[in-house]
């Protein structure tokens, strides 16, 4: 906001027109964002920002060719100088406020040398904005001289975090398998807790911008989850538009599949309905074109794969191989049970088994389940590793974007066309 105000003020002072003022201001903010001046940081330094400021000003220079027949190169230079002065004042005020106020309550996971050094520095220097509440981990040989209280063993981390409600968490070398921390870290991120991780082998050089240094120890800030309201609204808009368009465009295919299934299945219904588990662990009824009629209701709920069942006829095999049997789920999407893209939903019987067997499986239900997903376009469908699917599904959730959804939809459609053409 400060950079935008400065750009407008300088443009007005230079007697620029309204379009020129608007273009120059937007170009400055976009350039500064592109070079990383607006990234979230623990500590702010004008010296660290100076190279990025200079690069941002260089990126703005071509704008002068658009706003004036005879470019004034002094205007971008003045913009950069004003932004520098603004940061000198702003960072000074910020650091002064941090020195007077307590920082964000921070839980440090680990009790080794790295954890101790970090805790000492953060406790002594308030300009980082983090105030260590204590350490969680095995007893240290230097426990009597720890810079913060030892709150408990790593096994009590979940309980301690719930009781203390930290605003930030720093994960060092905790002496526990990473899988034990992943679920907790995801939970903290969903609550808006800032999570920092000390990378392994940090003595090796990290690329610029990948980490922040605290007395030579790099801290990598975990990317916060997108705001849930915005995320759900954008995804839902894509789902409704995509499902409605898909139903309209694929209506002839839907009718042809229904007639073929009716011809093969006889008296059995064209649509097969089955209970699946959706977002938040809530059950819903999924719709599919019928590829066979199970002997009993129990069989359909607990039998893993029917692909090799002798009861599957030619039509059933074809619609399963081409995924055409999944098309009725477009109506599930319109109804709000599913999304176009997301982790594939599973039956309650298998969800119960997989949650006990595979770490992170329950985390898949943080989002709406989908017709297709990141795991499926990477070959993980049918009789493939549940552990791998879980890893791919959680990767999708952690790195979600509308662009990623569109990419998955396009690749899924291309894959279906390829299978139909075989």
N, C-alpha and C positions, 0 to 999 in steps of 0.2 A: 504494500500500500504506500509506503514511504517513497519507493522508487517511482511509482506511478504518479504521485503528487509532484515530485521533483521534476519529472519529465514534462508534465503539463505546465508547470510554472515557468520553466525555462523556455518552452516553446512559445508560450504566450508572451514572454518578455522579448522573444526574438521576432515578434509580430508575425507569427505563423498563422495560417488559416486553420479552421477547425479540423478539416480532414488531415492536414499535415500534422497537427498536434496529436490527434488520436493515433495516427499511424506510427509516429515517433515514440509515443508512450508505450503502445502495445509491443513495438519492436524491441524496446529496451527491456521490458519485463520478460518477453519471450527469450531474448538473448541471455539474460542473467539466469533464467531458469535452466536454459540449455547447458550452461557452463557449471551449474551446480551451486549457485549462490544461495538458493532457497532450500537446499537440502537440510534435513533435521540433523542437528549436531549437539554434542554435549557441551562443547566449549566454542566460543566465537573469538576469532582473531583477525584483525584487519590485515596483518602481514600475510596470513594464510589466504585471505580473500583477494589481495592485491593482484596476483597473476590472473585470477578469474575475472576481476573487474576489467583489466586491460583487454582480455580476450573478448569479453562481452561488448565493450565499446567498439572494438574492431568489427564485430559482427553487425553492429548497428550502422556502421558507416554507409553501406549500400543504400540504406533507407533515404539518405540525403539526396541521392540521385533521383528518387521518386517524388520527393516533396518540393524540390527546387530545381530550376533549370541551371542555376549556378550554385552548386552545393556549398554550404557553410560547414567546413570541417571543424570549426571551433565549437559548434553546437554539441556534437557527440562528445567532444573532449570535456566540455563544461558539464555535460550530463554525468560522465564518469567521475569527474572531480567532486561534484555535488553528492553522488552516491557514496564516494569514499568518506567525505566529511560526515555524512549522515550515519555511516557505520561507526566511525570513530565515536560519535556522540552516543549513538544507540547502544553499542557494545559496552561503553563505559557505564552507562546507566544500568544496563542489565547486570554487569558484574558487581556493581555497588549494591544493587538490590539483593543479589544472591549472597553476598557476604553478610548482609544483615538478617536474612531470613533462613530458616532451616530448609534443607534441600528435600527432594522427593524421598520418602522412606524406601530404603533399598535393601533387599535381601541378597546376600552373597552366598552362592552355593559352592562349597569347597572349603577346605581348611589347609591347603598346601601353601607353598611359598608364594605362588602367583596370587592366590586369594588374599593372603595376608598383606602383600605389597599393595594390591589394589585397594583394599579396605583402608590401609594407612593413608594412602594418597587422597582418596575420596573424603575421608573424615577430616583431613587437614586442610584441604583446598575446597572451599565451598563454591568456587566459581564453576565447578563441574556440575553443580546442581543436584548431586546425589548424596544422600545421607545414610550411611550403612546402619541398619538396625541390628545386624548380627550375622553370624556365619552358620551355615548348616552343613554338617559333614562329620566324618570320623574325628575323634579326639586328636589334637595335634600335639607334637612333642613340645611345642612352644605355647601350649594353651594358657598358662598363667600370664603370658605377656601378649595375648591376642589383642589387636586394636579394637575389637568389638566383641560382645558376648557370644559364646558358643551356644546357639539356641537348641541344638539337638542333632541327632544322627540323621543321615539322609533318608532313612526309612520313615521318618516322621515329617518329611518335607511337605507332603500334601496337607496334613493337619496343621502344621505351623503356618503355612501360607494362607490357609483359610482363616486362621485366628488373627494373624497379624495384618492381613490385607495390604501388602506392600504396593507402592506405586511403580516400582521398578525392580527387576531381578537381574543379577549378574551371574552368569553361569561360567565357572572356571572348571578345572579338572576335578570332578566330583567323586571319582572313584566308583562310579556306578554305570551300568550299561546305558548307552544313549537312549535306547528304547524306553527305559523307565522314566525319562524326562520329557520325551516328545509330547505325550498326551498332556502333561502339565503345562508345557510351554504353549501349546495350542490353546489351552483353556485360558491362560493368562492373557494371551494376545486377544482373544475374543472379548475379554473384560476391559481391554484398553491399557493393560499393564505394559510398560516399556521393558523389553527383554534384550539384554546384551549378552553376547557369547564371546569368550576368549577362544579363538581358533587354535586347533592343535598345530604343532610345529610352527608357532607364530614367529619363531626366530628367523624363518625364511621370509623373504620380502613379499609383502602383499602389494597388489596394485593400488595406485593412488585412488582414494575415494572409497576403497572397500572397507576401511576400518578407521576408527579414531584412536589415537595414541594417548594413553594415560601413563606417563612416566615410562615410555618405551613398551608398554603392554597394549596390544591392539584389542579394541572392543568392537565387535561387529553388531550393529543394531538390527534385530530381526524386523523385517518389514511388517508394519501393522496391518491388520485385516482391513479391507475396505469397509467404509461405513455401511452397516447392514441395510438401512432403509434405502439408500441409493442403489446398493448392489442388487437388492431384491426387486426394486422397481424397474431397473434397467433390464435385468434378466427376464422378468415377467413380461415386459413389453416385447422383447425379442421372441419369447415363447409364444405369446398369443398371436403375434403377427406371423411368425414362422409356421405355427400349427395350422392357422386358418388358411394361409397360402398353400401349404402342403396338401391339406384336404381338398381344396379346390382344384389344384393342378393334378393331383393323383387320384381324383374321383374315378376315372375309368379303370385304373389299376386296382383300386379298392373293390370295385364292382366285379371285375374279372376274377380277383382272388376269392371273393365271397362265393361266386358261382362255382368255381373249381373246387373249393372246399366242400360246398354243399353236394356237389356231384360225387365226391369221393367218400364223404362221411355219412351220407344217407340221412337217417333220422336225427343224428346228433346235430347240435347247434353249430352254426358257423363260427360264432365267437366263443372263445374259451376264457373263462374268468377265474382268477386265482388271487389269493391273498399274498401281498408282498409288504415289505417294511419300507417306509419312506422317511422323510426328514424328521428328525427328533424321535425316531423309533416308532412312529405312528403307522399302524397298518392301513392299507388301502386295497382296492380291488383293481388289478391290472387286466387289460384287455389284449387279447391276441387272437389271430386267426387260428382255428383248431387244426393241429397237425396229426393228432390221434385222440381217441377217447380212452382215458385211463380206466382201468378196471374198477378202482375205488377212489373215493375222495382222498383217502390217506396216501395212496400211491402217488398222486399228483403233488402232494405236499412234501414227501420225503425222498422220492426218487430223484437222483442228481441229474442224470442225462438220459434222454430218450432217443438220442440221435441214431443209435444202432438198433433200436427196438424193431422187431419184425412187423409190428402193427403199423408202422409209419409207411404210408403209401407213396407213390410217385409225386403227387401234389404236395403232400406234407414234407417230403424230403426237399423238394424244390423251394418251397417258401421258407423253409428253415435255413437252407444253404444260402439263400439270397437275402435273408432277414426281412422278407416281405411279410412274414407272420407278425412282425412288430408294428406294422403300420397303424392298426387300430389304437395304438398308444398315443397317436396324435390327439385323440379325443380325451385321453387321460391328461394330456398337457393343457388342453382348453379348460378342463374341469379343475385344474390346479393341483392334481395329484402328483404330477411329474413335470420335469423340464425337458426341453429338447436335448440338453447336454447335462450330464452329471453321472455320478456313480450308478451302475446298474443295480436295480432293486433285487433283493433276494427274498426267499420264503422264510417265514419265522423260524422254522425248524433249523435251517442252515445258519441263519443269522445268530441264533443262540450258540451253535457250535463254533462258528468262526470267531465270535467275540471272545470266547474263552481260549481259543487256540492262537490267534494271530494278533500281535500287538498293533494297535492303531485301526483295527477293523471298525470299531464303534465310531471312530472319528469320521468315517465316511458319511455318517448320517447327520453331519452338521449342515448339509445343504440338501436341496431337493434332488431326488434321484432322477435319472435321465433315460431317454431312449437310446442314446449313444454316449460314449465318453472317451476320455483320453486313453484309458486302458484298452478299449476296444479298437481304436484306430491304430494302436501299436501292437496289434495281434493277440491281445489277451482276451479271448472270448472262447466259450466252450470249455473243454477240459484243459484249462491252463492254470498256472499257479495262483492260488488265492492270495498268497503273500505278495507276489508281484503285482497283482491287481490292486491290492490295498495300497501298495507304495505309489502306484501310478495315480490312483484316485485321490490320495491325499496330496500328491504333487499338484494335481489339477486344482484342488480347493485352495491350496496355498498361493497359487500363481494365477488365479482366475482373472480373466478380462473378457469383455465382449468380443474383442478380436480373436481371442483363443476359442471362444464358443463358435464363432463363424468359421474359423479354420477347421474345427472338428466336424461341423456339419458338412462343409464342402468335401472334406476327405471321406466322410461316411457315404455321402451320395456318390462320389466317384468310385468307391469300393463296391457299392451295390450295383452300379452300372457295369463294372468289370465282371462281377460274378454272374450277372444276368446274361452277359455276352459270351460266356464260356460254352 
